[in-house]
Amino acid sequence: MPLYKTICPNKKTTIKIWKIEESYQDLMQQTALAPASLERVLGMKSEIHRRGFLSVRCLLAEFGYRDSDLFYDAYGKPHLNDGRQISITHSFYFSAVIISENDTLVGIDIEKQRDKITIIAHKFIDYEDDYLCRDDDTYIEKLTIIWCIKESLYKLFATPGLSFKDHCLVIPFTNDDSETVAWIDYKAKKQRYNTSFISFEGFTCAYAMS
């Protein structure tokens, strides 16, 4: 089934993950798009991006929403017409949506675990380098977890100028953990966030909640 997994971190929050197995044509047939969304998807050059975009609309339907219920602000952050909090992600053949009640800010990210993340690690880790071991067999996975957590924080915080490396900190975690604490320390704001993460089929999904 394309609906791969449903996670309920608490009574107010639900996450749904979609495994994108359908073709672009099949997804188009089962998705009702608002004119602006149709124009956007038709303008995408990558079929992977098109399928990711459409699979997110399938997830919205799983939550009982239509494409027209979703809009984006000037910073690109998604919002729902009813005021509930939402965050969206897709990577290759997985996508996910997290929705929570009005008072809980949320962010989510999915990434494929790839060796190339080591090339850009210096751009998004600082404090975390003190507890990471490059010779660890799970080094790539841990880097991906940290990236996903920081991307989730970035989506949640939605503030221009926020830096993964300089303003986001992920507290140490072990191979057996599925959650950790993260901080945003940006200008006069210092905020603690609960974050969780899972790995599946060579991918990592992390989400943050206020």
Disulfide bonds with the S-S distance in Angstrom:
none
